[in-house]
Amino acid sequence: MAAITKDMTIGEIIRVNADVIPILLNAGMHCVGCPSAQAETLEEAAMVHGMDVDDLMSKIQAL
């Protein structure tokens, strides 16, 4: 499986590993299917939602 990084778009991350979707949804990122998910990086989305991207990365890497 390819490594997931915080500079990947949400869409890229989901294509690499769809198991990330529940993590994003539980964190309050309900935009996994919206158009911005195709252009917004995980880091940008975390900033917009007031989240700690490193915390999200820890959860994603624990998969």
mmCIF file as Biopython writes it, N, C-alpha, C and O atoms, coordinates in Angstrom:
data_model
#
loop_
_atom_site.group_PDB
_atom_site.id
_atom_site.type_symbol
_atom_site.label_atom_id
_atom_site.label_alt_id
_atom_site.label_comp_id
_atom_site.label_asym_id
_atom_site.label_entity_id
_atom_site.label_seq_id
_atom_site.pdbx_PDB_ins_code
_atom_site.Cartn_x
_atom_site.Cartn_y
_atom_site.Cartn_z
_atom_site.occupancy
_atom_site.B_iso_or_equiv
_atom_site.auth_seq_id
_atom_site.auth_asym_id
_atom_site.pdbx_PDB_model_num
ATOM 1   N N  . MET A ? 1  ? 0.844   -1.176 0.000  1.0 0.0 1  A 1 
ATOM 2   C CA . MET A ? 1  ? 0.000   0.000  0.000  1.0 0.0 1  A 1 
ATOM 3   C C  . MET A ? 1  ? 0.892   1.242  0.000  1.0 0.0 1  A 1 
ATOM 4   O O  . MET A ? 1  ? 1.921   1.274  0.674  1.0 0.0 1  A 1 
ATOM 5   N N  . ALA A ? 2  ? 0.496   2.250  -0.749 1.0 0.0 2  A 1 
ATOM 6   C CA . ALA A ? 2  ? 1.248   3.496  -0.829 1.0 0.0 2  A 1 
ATOM 7   C C  . ALA A ? 2  ? 1.141   4.252  0.491  1.0 0.0 2  A 1 
ATOM 8   O O  . ALA A ? 2  ? 0.139   4.163  1.200  1.0 0.0 2  A 1 
ATOM 9   N N  . ALA A ? 3  ? 2.183   4.988  0.797  1.0 0.0 3  A 1 
ATOM 10  C CA . ALA A ? 3  ? 2.190   5.789  2.016  1.0 0.0 3  A 1 
ATOM 11  C C  . ALA A ? 3  ? 1.251   6.974  1.859  1.0 0.0 3  A 1 
ATOM 12  O O  . ALA A ? 3  ? 1.181   7.588  0.795  1.0 0.0 3  A 1 
ATOM 13  N N  . ILE A ? 4  ? 0.536   7.287  2.921  1.0 0.0 4  A 1 
ATOM 14  C CA . ILE A ? 4  ? -0.352  8.447  2.942  1.0 0.0 4  A 1 
ATOM 15  C C  . ILE A ? 4  ? 0.386   9.580  3.631  1.0 0.0 4  A 1 
ATOM 16  O O  . ILE A ? 4  ? 0.978   9.403  4.696  1.0 0.0 4  A 1 
ATOM 17  N N  . THR A ? 5  ? 0.340   10.756 2.999  1.0 0.0 5  A 1 
ATOM 18  C CA . THR A ? 5  ? 1.000   11.925 3.562  1.0 0.0 5  A 1 
ATOM 19  C C  . THR A ? 5  ? -0.008  13.061 3.698  1.0 0.0 5  A 1 
ATOM 20  O O  . THR A ? 5  ? -1.061  13.054 3.060  1.0 0.0 5  A 1 
ATOM 21  N N  . LYS A ? 6  ? 0.328   14.026 4.531  1.0 0.0 6  A 1 
ATOM 22  C CA . LYS A ? 6  ? -0.598  15.140 4.763  1.0 0.0 6  A 1 
ATOM 23  C C  . LYS A ? 6  ? -0.692  16.097 3.582  1.0 0.0 6  A 1 
ATOM 24  O O  . LYS A ? 6  ? -1.580  16.950 3.548  1.0 0.0 6  A 1 
ATOM 25  N N  . ASP A ? 7  ? 0.214   15.968 2.611  1.0 0.0 7  A 1 
ATOM 26  C CA . ASP A ? 7  ? 0.128   16.833 1.433  1.0 0.0 7  A 1 
ATOM 27  C C  . ASP A ? 7  ? -0.637  16.176 0.279  1.0 0.0 7  A 1 
ATOM 28  O O  . ASP A ? 7  ? -0.694  16.729 -0.820 1.0 0.0 7  A 1 
ATOM 29  N N  . MET A ? 8  ? -1.220  15.007 0.523  1.0 0.0 8  A 1 
ATOM 30  C CA . MET A ? 8  ? -2.093  14.360 -0.469 1.0 0.0 8  A 1 
ATOM 31  C C  . MET A ? 8  ? -3.497  14.933 -0.332 1.0 0.0 8  A 1 
ATOM 32  O O  . MET A ? 8  ? -3.910  15.335 0.756  1.0 0.0 8  A 1 
ATOM 33  N N  . THR A ? 9  ? -4.226  14.968 -1.445 1.0 0.0 9  A 1 
ATOM 34  C CA . THR A ? 9  ? -5.614  15.414 -1.353 1.0 0.0 9  A 1 
ATOM 35  C C  . THR A ? 9  ? -6.446  14.337 -0.670 1.0 0.0 9  A 1 
ATOM 36  O O  . THR A ? 9  ? -6.063  13.168 -0.619 1.0 0.0 9  A 1 
ATOM 37  N N  . ILE A ? 10 ? -7.585  14.757 -0.151 1.0 0.0 10 A 1 
ATOM 38  C CA . ILE A ? 10 ? -8.501  13.803 0.484  1.0 0.0 10 A 1 
ATOM 39  C C  . ILE A ? 10 ? -8.886  12.717 -0.528 1.0 0.0 10 A 1 
ATOM 40  O O  . ILE A ? 10 ? -8.940  11.535 -0.188 1.0 0.0 10 A 1 
ATOM 41  N N  . GLY A ? 11 ? -9.149  13.122 -1.755 1.0 0.0 11 A 1 
ATOM 42  C CA . GLY A ? 11 ? -9.502  12.162 -2.799 1.0 0.0 11 A 1 
ATOM 43  C C  . GLY A ? 11 ? -8.406  11.139 -3.041 1.0 0.0 11 A 1 
ATOM 44  O O  . GLY A ? 11 ? -8.687  9.949  -3.179 1.0 0.0 11 A 1 
ATOM 45  N N  . GLU A ? 12 ? -7.159  11.592 -3.094 1.0 0.0 12 A 1 
ATOM 46  C CA . GLU A ? 12 ? -6.024  10.673 -3.284 1.0 0.0 12 A 1 
ATOM 47  C C  . GLU A ? 12 ? -5.939  9.690  -2.127 1.0 0.0 12 A 1 
ATOM 48  O O  . GLU A ? 12 ? -5.737  8.492  -2.326 1.0 0.0 12 A 1 
ATOM 49  N N  . ILE A ? 13 ? -6.096  10.212 -0.916 1.0 0.0 13 A 1 
ATOM 50  C CA . ILE A ? 13 ? -6.003  9.364  0.276  1.0 0.0 13 A 1 
ATOM 51  C C  . ILE A ? 13 ? -7.062  8.273  0.239  1.0 0.0 13 A 1 
ATOM 52  O O  . ILE A ? 13 ? -6.776  7.114  0.538  1.0 0.0 13 A 1 
ATOM 53  N N  . ILE A ? 14 ? -8.273  8.640  -0.126 1.0 0.0 14 A 1 
ATOM 54  C CA . ILE A ? 14 ? -9.366  7.668  -0.178 1.0 0.0 14 A 1 
ATOM 55  C C  . ILE A ? 14 ? -9.113  6.632  -1.265 1.0 0.0 14 A 1 
ATOM 56  O O  . ILE A ? 14 ? -9.441  5.459  -1.089 1.0 0.0 14 A 1 
ATOM 57  N N  . ARG A ? 15 ? -8.535  7.051  -2.379 1.0 0.0 15 A 1 
ATOM 58  C CA . ARG A ? 15 ? -8.212  6.086  -3.443 1.0 0.0 15 A 1 
ATOM 59  C C  . ARG A ? 15 ? -7.113  5.120  -2.997 1.0 0.0 15 A 1 
ATOM 60  O O  . ARG A ? 15 ? -7.115  3.955  -3.395 1.0 0.0 15 A 1 
ATOM 61  N N  . VAL A ? 16 ? -6.185  5.593  -2.182 1.0 0.0 16 A 1 
ATOM 62  C CA . VAL A ? 16 ? -5.107  4.731  -1.683 1.0 0.0 16 A 1 
ATOM 63  C C  . VAL A ? 16 ? -5.642  3.749  -0.650 1.0 0.0 16 A 1 
ATOM 64  O O  . VAL A ? 16 ? -5.293  2.569  -0.663 1.0 0.0 16 A 1 
ATOM 65  N N  . ASN A ? 17 ? -6.505  4.253  0.257  1.0 0.0 17 A 1 
ATOM 66  C CA . ASN A ? 17 ? -7.019  3.386  1.315  1.0 0.0 17 A 1 
ATOM 67  C C  . ASN A ? 17 ? -8.373  3.908  1.791  1.0 0.0 17 A 1 
ATOM 68  O O  . ASN A ? 17 ? -8.435  4.861  2.567  1.0 0.0 17 A 1 
ATOM 69  N N  . ALA A ? 18 ? -9.438  3.294  1.334  1.0 0.0 18 A 1 
ATOM 70  C CA . ALA A ? 18 ? -10.795 3.726  1.702  1.0 0.0 18 A 1 
ATOM 71  C C  . ALA A ? 18 ? -11.092 3.520  3.186  1.0 0.0 18 A 1 
ATOM 72  O O  . ALA A ? 18 ? -12.069 4.068  3.696  1.0 0.0 18 A 1 
ATOM 73  N N  . ASP A ? 19 ? -10.270 2.744  3.885  1.0 0.0 19 A 1 
ATOM 74  C CA . ASP A ? 19 ? -10.465 2.548  5.324  1.0 0.0 19 A 1 
ATOM 75  C C  . ASP A ? 19 ? -10.242 3.838  6.111  1.0 0.0 19 A 1 
ATOM 76  O O  . ASP A ? 19 ? -10.555 3.904  7.300  1.0 0.0 19 A 1 
ATOM 77  N N  . VAL A ? 20 ? -9.707  4.850  5.458  1.0 0.0 20 A 1 
ATOM 78  C CA . VAL A ? 20 ? -9.471  6.152  6.102  1.0 0.0 20 A 1 
ATOM 79  C C  . VAL A ? 20 ? -10.784 6.920  6.262  1.0 0.0 20 A 1 
ATOM 80  O O  . VAL A ? 20 ? -10.877 7.807  7.111  1.0 0.0 20 A 1 
ATOM 81  N N  . ILE A ? 21 ? -11.786 6.596  5.466  1.0 0.0 21 A 1 
ATOM 82  C CA . ILE A ? 21 ? -13.042 7.350  5.485  1.0 0.0 21 A 1 
ATOM 83  C C  . ILE A ? 21 ? -13.648 7.448  6.888  1.0 0.0 21 A 1 
ATOM 84  O O  . ILE A ? 21 ? -13.992 8.554  7.305  1.0 0.0 21 A 1 
ATOM 85  N N  . PRO A ? 22 ? -13.796 6.348  7.637  1.0 0.0 22 A 1 
ATOM 86  C CA . PRO A ? 22 ? -14.376 6.481  8.984  1.0 0.0 22 A 1 
ATOM 87  C C  . PRO A ? 22 ? -13.555 7.389  9.909  1.0 0.0 22 A 1 
ATOM 88  O O  . PRO A ? 22 ? -14.116 8.077  10.762 1.0 0.0 22 A 1 
ATOM 89  N N  . ILE A ? 23 ? -12.245 7.390  9.740  1.0 0.0 23 A 1 
ATOM 90  C CA . ILE A ? 23 ? -11.398 8.270  10.563 1.0 0.0 23 A 1 
ATOM 91  C C  . ILE A ? 23 ? -11.718 9.724  10.262 1.0 0.0 23 A 1 
ATOM 92  O O  . ILE A ? 23 ? -11.869 10.537 11.174 1.0 0.0 23 A 1 
ATOM 93  N N  . LEU A ? 24 ? -11.822 10.047 8.985  1.0 0.0 24 A 1 
ATOM 94  C CA . LEU A ? 24 ? -12.133 11.417 8.594  1.0 0.0 24 A 1 
ATOM 95  C C  . LEU A ? 24 ? -13.536 11.813 9.053  1.0 0.0 24 A 1 
ATOM 96  O O  . LEU A ? 24 ? -13.734 12.916 9.564  1.0 0.0 24 A 1 
ATOM 97  N N  . LEU A ? 25 ? -14.503 10.922 8.873  1.0 0.0 25 A 1 
ATOM 98  C CA . LEU A ? 25 ? -15.869 11.216 9.296  1.0 0.0 25 A 1 
ATOM 99  C C  . LEU A ? 25 ? -15.950 11.405 10.801 1.0 0.0 25 A 1 
ATOM 100 O O  . LEU A ? 25 ? -16.607 12.334 11.271 1.0 0.0 25 A 1 
ATOM 101 N N  . ASN A ? 26 ? -15.293 10.540 11.564 1.0 0.0 26 A 1 
ATOM 102 C CA . ASN A ? 26 ? -15.301 10.660 13.026 1.0 0.0 26 A 1 
ATOM 103 C C  . ASN A ? 26 ? -14.617 11.935 13.501 1.0 0.0 26 A 1 
ATOM 104 O O  . ASN A ? 26 ? -14.925 12.445 14.578 1.0 0.0 26 A 1 
ATOM 105 N N  . ALA A ? 27 ? -13.699 12.445 12.705 1.0 0.0 27 A 1 
ATOM 106 C CA . ALA A ? 27 ? -13.004 13.683 13.052 1.0 0.0 27 A 1 
ATOM 107 C C  . ALA A ? 27 ? -13.842 14.907 12.690 1.0 0.0 27 A 1 
ATOM 108 O O  . ALA A ? 27 ? -13.479 16.029 13.046 1.0 0.0 27 A 1 
ATOM 109 N N  . GLY A ? 28 ? -14.962 14.705 11.985 1.0 0.0 28 A 1 
ATOM 110 C CA . GLY A ? 28 ? -15.817 15.816 11.606 1.0 0.0 28 A 1 
ATOM 111 C C  . GLY A ? 28 ? -15.618 16.293 10.183 1.0 0.0 28 A 1 
ATOM 112 O O  . GLY A ? 28 ? -16.191 17.303 9.775  1.0 0.0 28 A 1 
ATOM 113 N N  . MET A ? 29 ? -14.810 15.573 9.427  1.0 0.0 29 A 1 
ATOM 114 C CA . MET A ? 29 ? -14.603 15.911 8.018  1.0 0.0 29 A 1 
ATOM 115 C C  . MET A ? 29 ? -15.624 15.149 7.182  1.0 0.0 29 A 1 
ATOM 116 O O  . MET A ? 29 ? -15.371 14.037 6.719  1.0 0.0 29 A 1 
ATOM 117 N N  . HIS A ? 30 ? -16.770 15.768 7.004  1.0 0.0 30 A 1 
ATOM 118 C CA . HIS A ? 30 ? -17.852 15.121 6.275  1.0 0.0 30 A 1 
ATOM 119 C C  . HIS A ? 30 ? -17.796 15.443 4.791  1.0 0.0 30 A 1 
ATOM 120 O O  . HIS A ? 30 ? -18.763 15.226 4.062  1.0 0.0 30 A 1 
ATOM 121 N N  . CYS A ? 31 ? -16.663 15.959 4.352  1.0 0.0 31 A 1 
ATOM 122 C CA . CYS A ? 31 ? -16.513 16.394 2.961  1.0 0.0 31 A 1 
ATOM 123 C C  . CYS A ? 31 ? -15.838 15.340 2.091  1.0 0.0 31 A 1 
ATOM 124 O O  . CYS A ? 31 ? -15.355 15.661 1.005  1.0 0.0 31 A 1 
ATOM 125 N N  . VAL A ? 32 ? -15.795 14.095 2.542  1.0 0.0 32 A 1 
ATOM 126 C CA . VAL A ? 32 ? -15.053 13.079 1.796  1.0 0.0 32 A 1 
ATOM 127 C C  . VAL A ? 32 ? -15.567 12.882 0.378  1.0 0.0 32 A 1 
ATOM 128 O O  . VAL A ? 32 ? -14.816 12.437 -0.490 1.0 0.0 32 A 1 
ATOM 129 N N  . GLY A ? 33 ? -16.818 13.201 0.129  1.0 0.0 33 A 1 
ATOM 130 C CA . GLY A ? 33 ? -17.364 13.030 -1.215 1.0 0.0 33 A 1 
ATOM 131 C C  . GLY A ? 33 ? -17.596 14.331 -1.959 1.0 0.0 33 A 1 
ATOM 132 O O  . GLY A ? 33 ? -18.049 14.314 -3.104 1.0 0.0 33 A 1 
ATOM 133 N N  . CYS A ? 34 ? -17.296 15.448 -1.337 1.0 0.0 34 A 1 
ATOM 134 C CA . CYS A ? 34 ? -17.585 16.729 -1.986 1.0 0.0 34 A 1 
ATOM 135 C C  . CYS A ? 34 ? -16.450 17.113 -2.948 1.0 0.0 34 A 1 
ATOM 136 O O  . CYS A ? 34 ? -15.342 16.586 -2.847 1.0 0.0 34 A 1 
ATOM 137 N N  . PRO A ? 35 ? -16.730 18.020 -3.864 1.0 0.0 35 A 1 
ATOM 138 C CA . PRO A ? 35 ? -15.719 18.409 -4.860 1.0 0.0 35 A 1 
ATOM 139 C C  . PRO A ? 35 ? -14.413 18.937 -4.259 1.0 0.0 35 A 1 
ATOM 140 O O  . PRO A ? 35 ? -13.344 18.731 -4.833 1.0 0.0 35 A 1 
ATOM 141 N N  . SER A ? 36 ? -14.489 19.606 -3.125 1.0 0.0 36 A 1 
ATOM 142 C CA . SER A ? 36 ? -13.254 20.143 -2.546 1.0 0.0 36 A 1 
ATOM 143 C C  . SER A ? 36 ? -12.307 19.035 -2.095 1.0 0.0 36 A 1 
ATOM 144 O O  . SER A ? 36 ? -11.103 19.260 -1.979 1.0 0.0 36 A 1 
ATOM 145 N N  . ALA A ? 37 ? -12.839 17.846 -1.842 1.0 0.0 37 A 1 
ATOM 146 C CA . ALA A ? 37 ? -11.991 16.723 -1.433 1.0 0.0 37 A 1 
ATOM 147 C C  . ALA A ? 37 ? -11.020 16.311 -2.533 1.0 0.0 37 A 1 
ATOM 148 O O  . ALA A ? 37 ? -9.995  15.686 -2.263 1.0 0.0 37 A 1 
ATOM 149 N N  . GLN A ? 38 ? -11.347 16.663 -3.764 1.0 0.0 38 A 1 
ATOM 150 C CA . GLN A ? 38 ? -10.472 16.313 -4.879 1.0 0.0 38 A 1 
ATOM 151 C C  . GLN A ? 38 ? -9.297  17.290 -5.023 1.0 0.0 38 A 1 
ATOM 152 O O  . GLN A ? 38 ? -8.309  16.970 -5.685 1.0 0.0 38 A 1 
ATOM 153 N N  . ALA A ? 39 ? -9.394  18.456 -4.422 1.0 0.0 39 A 1 
ATOM 154 C CA . ALA A ? 39 ? -8.345  19.465 -4.581 1.0 0.0 39 A 1 
ATOM 155 C C  . ALA A ? 39 ? -7.689  19.879 -3.273 1.0 0.0 39 A 1 
ATOM 156 O O  . ALA A ? 39 ? -6.601  20.454 -3.286 1.0 0.0 39 A 1 
ATOM 157 N N  . GLU A ? 40 ? -8.327  19.598 -2.151 1.0 0.0 40 A 1 
ATOM 158 C CA . GLU A ? 40 ? -7.832  20.049 -0.848 1.0 0.0 40 A 1 
ATOM 159 C C  . GLU A ? 40 ? -6.980  18.958 -0.204 1.0 0.0 40 A 1 
ATOM 160 O O  . GLU A ? 40 ? -7.389  17.799 -0.130 1.0 0.0 40 A 1 
ATOM 161 N N  . THR A ? 41 ? -5.794  19.342 0.260  1.0 0.0 41 A 1 
ATOM 162 C CA . THR A ? 41 ? -4.930  18.370 0.928  1.0 0.0 41 A 1 
ATOM 163 C C  . THR A ? 41 ? -5.460  18.092 2.330  1.0 0.0 41 A 1 
ATOM 164 O O  . THR A ? 41 ? -6.280  18.844 2.857  1.0 0.0 41 A 1 
ATOM 165 N N  . LEU A ? 42 ? -4.989  17.018 2.917  1.0 0.0 42 A 1 
ATOM 166 C CA . LEU A ? 42 ? -5.371  16.688 4.281  1.0 0.0 42 A 1 
ATOM 167 C C  . LEU A ? 42 ? -4.969  17.824 5.214  1.0 0.0 42 A 1 
ATOM 168 O O  . LEU A ? 42 ? -5.724  18.192 6.113  1.0 0.0 42 A 1 
ATOM 169 N N  . GLU A ? 43 ? -3.792  18.372 5.002  1.0 0.0 43 A 1 
ATOM 170 C CA . GLU A ? 43 ? -3.322  19.461 5.847  1.0 0.0 43 A 1 
ATOM 171 C C  . GLU A ? 43 ? -4.225  20.690 5.716  1.0 0.0 43 A 1 
ATOM 172 O O  . GLU A ? 43 ? -4.563  21.322 6.717  1.0 0.0 43 A 1 
ATOM 173 N N  . GLU A ? 44 ? -4.614  21.026 4.494  1.0 0.0 44 A 1 
ATOM 174 C CA . GLU A ? 44 ? -5.504  22.174 4.274  1.0 0.0 44 A 1 
ATOM 175 C C  . GLU A ? 44 ? -6.872  21.928 4.901  1.0 0.0 44 A 1 
ATOM 176 O O  . GLU A ? 44 ? -7.435  22.822 5.532  1.0 0.0 44 A 1 
ATOM 177 N N  . ALA A ? 45 ? -7.407  20.724 4.730  1.0 0.0 45 A 1 
ATOM 178 C CA . ALA A ? 45 ? -8.712  20.392 5.297  1.0 0.0 45 A 1 
ATOM 179 C C  . ALA A ? 45 ? -8.670  20.447 6.822  1.0 0.0 45 A 1 
ATOM 180 O O  . ALA A ? 45 ? -9.605  20.934 7.457  1.0 0.0 45 A 1 
ATOM 181 N N  . ALA A ? 46 ? -7.590  19.949 7.401  1.0 0.0 46 A 1 
ATOM 182 C CA . ALA A ? 46 ? -7.449  20.001 8.856  1.0 0.0 46 A 1 
ATOM 183 C C  . ALA A ? 46 ? -7.429  21.445 9.340  1.0 0.0 46 A 1 
ATOM 184 O O  . ALA A ? 46 ? -8.055  21.775 10.347 1.0 0.0 46 A 1 
ATOM 185 N N  . MET A ? 47 ? -6.712  22.302 8.624  1.0 0.0 47 A 1 
ATOM 186 C CA . MET A ? 47 ? -6.637  23.709 9.003  1.0 0.0 47 A 1 
ATOM 187 C C  . MET A ? 47 ? -8.026  24.349 8.934  1.0 0.0 47 A 1 
ATOM 188 O O  . MET A ? 47 ? -8.431  25.053 9.858  1.0 0.0 47 A 1 
ATOM 189 N N  . VAL A ? 48 ? -8.751  24.106 7.847  1.0 0.0 48 A 1 
ATOM 190 C CA . VAL A ? 48 ? -10.090 24.675 7.664  1.0 0.0 48 A 1 
ATOM 191 C C  . VAL A ? 48 ? -11.033 24.217 8.778  1.0 0.0 48 A 1 
ATOM 192 O O  . VAL A ? 48 ? -11.871 24.987 9.247  1.0 0.0 48 A 1 
ATOM 193 N N  . HIS A ? 49 ? -10.889 22.959 9.196  1.0 0.0 49 A 1 
ATOM 194 C CA . HIS A ? 49 ? -11.768 22.394 10.219 1.0 0.0 49 A 1 
ATOM 195 C C  . HIS A ? 49 ? -11.235 22.580 11.636 1.0 0.0 49 A 1 
ATOM 196 O O  . HIS A ? 49 ? -11.843 22.099 12.592 1.0 0.0 49 A 1 
ATOM 197 N N  . GLY A ? 50 ? -10.106 23.272 11.783 1.0 0.0 50 A 1 
ATOM 198 C CA . GLY A ? 50 ? -9.542  23.534 13.104 1.0 0.0 50 A 1 
ATOM 199 C C  . GLY A ? 50 ? -9.023  22.285 13.801 1.0 0.0 50 A 1 
ATOM 200 O O  . GLY A ? 50 ? -9.134  22.148 15.020 1.0 0.0 50 A 1 
ATOM 201 N N  . MET A ? 51 ? -8.456  21.377 13.016 1.0 0.0 51 A 1 
ATOM 202 C CA . MET A ? 51 ? -7.954  20.108 13.560 1.0 0.0 51 A 1 
ATOM 203 C C  . MET A ? 51 ? -6.435  20.048 13.498 1.0 0.0 51 A 1 
ATOM 204 O O  . MET A ? 51 ? -5.796  20.762 12.725 1.0 0.0 51 A 1 
ATOM 205 N N  . ASP A ? 52 ? -5.884  19.195 14.318 1.0 0.0 52 A 1 
ATOM 206 C CA . ASP A ? 52 ? -4.444  18.948 14.324 1.0 0.0 52 A 1 
ATOM 207 C C  . ASP A ? 52 ? -4.139  17.869 13.283 1.0 0.0 52 A 1 
ATOM 208 O O  . ASP A ? 52 ? -4.520  16.710 13.455 1.0 0.0 52 A 1 
ATOM 209 N N  . VAL A ? 53 ? -3.454  18.252 12.209 1.0 0.0 53 A 1 
ATOM 210 C CA . VAL A ? 53 ? -3.169  17.304 11.132 1.0 0.0 53 A 1 
ATOM 211 C C  . VAL A ? 53 ? -2.285  16.154 11.616 1.0 0.0 53 A 1 
ATOM 212 O O  . VAL A ? 53 ? -2.419  15.031 11.129 1.0 0.0 53 A 1 
ATOM 213 N N  . ASP A ? 54 ? -1.394  16.413 12.556 1.0 0.0 54 A 1 
ATOM 214 C CA . ASP A ? 54 ? -0.530  15.340 13.056 1.0 0.0 54 A 1 
ATOM 215 C C  . ASP A ? 54 ? -1.332  14.300 13.834 1.0 0.0 54 A 1 
ATOM 216 O O  . ASP A ? 54 ? -1.006  13.113 13.799 1.0 0.0 54 A 1 
ATOM 217 N N  . ASP A ? 55 ? -2.376  14.736 14.534 1.0 0.0 55 A 1 
ATOM 218 C CA . ASP A ? 55 ? -3.258  13.800 15.230 1.0 0.0 55 A 1 
ATOM 219 C C  . ASP A ? 55 ? -3.984  12.919 14.217 1.0 0.0 55 A 1 
ATOM 220 O O  . ASP A ? 55 ? -4.079  11.704 14.393 1.0 0.0 55 A 1 
ATOM 221 N N  . LEU A ? 56 ? -4.496  13.543 13.154 1.0 0.0 56 A 1 
ATOM 222 C CA . LEU A ? 56 ? -5.166  12.766 12.108 1.0 0.0 56 A 1 
ATOM 223 C C  . LEU A ? 56 ? -4.190  11.780 11.461 1.0 0.0 56 A 1 
ATOM 224 O O  . LEU A ? 56 ? -4.541  10.623 11.228 1.0 0.0 56 A 1 
ATOM 225 N N  . MET A ? 57 ? -2.989  12.227 11.175 1.0 0.0 57 A 1 
ATOM 226 C CA . MET A ? 57 ? -1.985  11.352 10.563 1.0 0.0 57 A 1 
ATOM 227 C C  . MET A ? 57 ? -1.681  10.160 11.459 1.0 0.0 57 A 1 
ATOM 228 O O  . MET A ? 57 ? -1.510  9.045  10.967 1.0 0.0 57 A 1 
ATOM 229 N N  . SER A ? 58 ? -1.612  10.379 12.756 1.0 0.0 58 A 1 
ATOM 230 C CA . SER A ? 58 ? -1.367  9.277  13.701 1.0 0.0 58 A 1 
ATOM 231 C C  . SER A ? 58 ? -2.462  8.227  13.602 1.0 0.0 58 A 1 
ATOM 232 O O  . SER A ? 58 ? -2.189  7.027  13.600 1.0 0.0 58 A 1 
ATOM 233 N N  . LYS A ? 59 ? -3.702  8.689  13.521 1.0 0.0 59 A 1 
ATOM 234 C CA . LYS A ? 59 ? -4.827  7.757  13.421 1.0 0.0 59 A 1 
ATOM 235 C C  . LYS A ? 59 ? -4.812  7.011  12.091 1.0 0.0 59 A 1 
ATOM 236 O O  . LYS A ? 59 ? -5.097  5.815  12.036 1.0 0.0 59 A 1 
ATOM 237 N N  . ILE A ? 60 ? -4.482  7.723  11.033 1.0 0.0 60 A 1 
ATOM 238 C CA . ILE A ? 60 ? -4.431  7.102  9.702  1.0 0.0 60 A 1 
ATOM 239 C C  . ILE A ? 60 ? -3.292  6.075  9.638  1.0 0.0 60 A 1 
ATOM 240 O O  . ILE A ? 60 ? -3.468  4.985  9.094  1.0 0.0 60 A 1 
ATOM 241 N N  . GLN A ? 61 ? -2.156  6.415  10.181 1.0 0.0 61 A 1 
ATOM 242 C CA . GLN A ? 61 ? -1.005  5.510  10.146 1.0 0.0 61 A 1 
ATOM 243 C C  . GLN A ? 61 ? -1.206  4.286  11.023 1.0 0.0 61 A 1 
ATOM 244 O O  . GLN A ? 61 ? -0.523  3.278  10.841 1.0 0.0 61 A 1 
ATOM 245 N N  . ALA A ? 62 ? -2.135  4.355  11.974 1.0 0.0 62 A 1 
ATOM 246 C CA . ALA A ? 62 ? -2.410  3.222  12.849 1.0 0.0 62 A 1 
ATOM 247 C C  . ALA A ? 62 ? -3.261  2.148  12.166 1.0 0.0 62 A 1 
ATOM 248 O O  . ALA A ? 62 ? -3.459  1.064  12.715 1.0 0.0 62 A 1 
ATOM 249 N N  . LEU A ? 63 ? -3.765  2.456  10.961 1.0 0.0 63 A 1 
ATOM 250 C CA . LEU A ? 63 ? -4.590  1.471  10.233 1.0 0.0 63 A 1 
ATOM 251 C C  . LEU A ? 63 ? -3.807  0.220  9.907  1.0 0.0 63 A 1 
ATOM 252 O O  . LEU A ? 63 ? -4.347  -0.706 9.301  1.0 0.0 63 A 1 
#
